[in-house]
Amino acid sequence: MNELPKCPSCDSGLTYQDGAQFICPECGHEWAAGEATVDNDAPVVHKDAVGNVLADGDSVTITKDLKVKGASSALKAGTKVRNIRLVEGDHNIDCKIDGFGPMKLKSEFVRKAHG
């Protein structure tokens, strides 16, 4: 069986072939067979700790206790954060957390809340 290439934009292994094109269902990137260039205009895909694609306005749950500089207590695992905003940079989630205020989080420490 032929192995399909990973998406050059988001590195997803869920690609499928449609005629002469490969398509990534996670980020929507399309490329021709043999074309391995990354489209710099393609949107950056942010994934949570288990690989779910995140979008602006999603709700997430913190997966581990996180120490917060300047705060007397840590953010506890299981804390739900609503209405996130994705940004570029090391800490790629902007949000407000009840009791803590505005925060920046790394997507690798959250899990998308379903439902």
C-alpha positions in Angstrom: 0.0 0.0 0.0 1.3 3.5 -0.9 2.2 5.7 2.1 0.7 9.2 1.8 3.0 12.1 2.7 2.5 14.2 5.8 1.1 17.7 5.4 4.0 20.1 4.8 2.1 22.8 6.6 1.0 21.2 9.9 2.8 17.8 9.8 -0.5 15.9 10.1 -0.5 12.3 9.0 -4.2 12.4 8.1 -3.7 13.5 4.5 -5.7 12.1 1.6 -5.3 12.2 -2.2 -7.9 13.8 -4.6 -6.7 13.2 -8.1 -3.2 14.8 -8.4 -3.7 16.8 -5.2 -3.0 15.9 -1.6 -5.3 17.5 1.0 -4.9 17.9 4.8 -8.3 17.7 6.6 -6.8 19.3 9.7 -5.5 22.6 8.3 -7.0 22.6 4.8 -3.6 22.8 3.0 -3.6 21.5 -0.5 -0.5 20.6 -2.6 0.4 18.8 -5.8 2.2 15.4 -5.7 5.9 16.1 -5.6 5.5 19.6 -4.3 7.1 19.8 -0.8 7.2 23.5 -0.3 5.4 25.1 2.7 3.0 27.9 1.8 4.1 30.8 4.1 0.6 32.3 3.7 -1.1 29.3 5.2 -2.5 29.8 8.6 -0.6 28.4 11.6 -2.3 25.5 13.2 -2.3 25.3 17.0 -2.8 21.9 18.6 -3.5 21.0 22.2 -1.7 18.4 24.3 -3.4 15.5 22.6 -3.4 16.8 19.1 -6.8 18.5 18.7 -6.8 21.6 16.5 -7.6 24.7 18.5 -9.5 27.8 17.2 -10.3 31.2 18.5 -13.3 31.1 20.9 -12.7 27.5 22.0 -12.9 26.4 25.6 -9.9 24.4 27.0 -9.0 22.6 30.2 -5.6 22.9 31.8 -3.9 19.5 31.9 -1.3 20.0 34.7 -0.7 22.4 37.6 1.0 25.5 36.3 3.1 27.9 38.5 2.3 31.6 37.8 4.9 34.2 38.3 3.8 36.8 40.9 0.8 34.8 42.0 0.5 33.2 45.5 -1.0 30.0 44.0 -0.7 27.8 40.9 -3.3 27.2 38.2 -4.7 23.8 39.0 -5.1 20.9 36.5 -8.8 20.8 35.4 -9.3 24.5 35.4 -11.6 25.4 32.5 -10.7 28.4 30.4 -13.4 29.8 28.1 -13.1 31.9 24.9 -9.4 31.6 24.1 -7.6 33.7 21.5 -4.8 32.2 19.5 -1.7 34.4 19.0 1.8 33.9 17.6 4.8 33.3 19.9 6.0 31.0 22.6 2.8 31.3 24.7 0.3 31.0 21.9 -3.0 31.3 23.9 -4.4 34.6 25.3 -7.2 34.2 27.8 -8.8 35.5 31.0 -9.0 33.1 33.9 -11.4 33.7 36.8 -9.5 34.6 39.9 -6.2 35.2 38.0 -7.1 37.7 35.2 -5.4 37.9 31.8 -3.0 35.1 31.1 -0.9 33.7 28.3 -0.7 29.9 28.1 1.2 27.3 26.0 -1.1 25.1 23.9 0.8 22.0 25.0 -0.5 22.4 28.6 -4.2 22.5 27.6 -6.8 20.1 26.2 -9.7 21.2 24.1 -13.0 21.0 26.1 -15.7 19.2 24.1 -19.3 19.7 24.6 
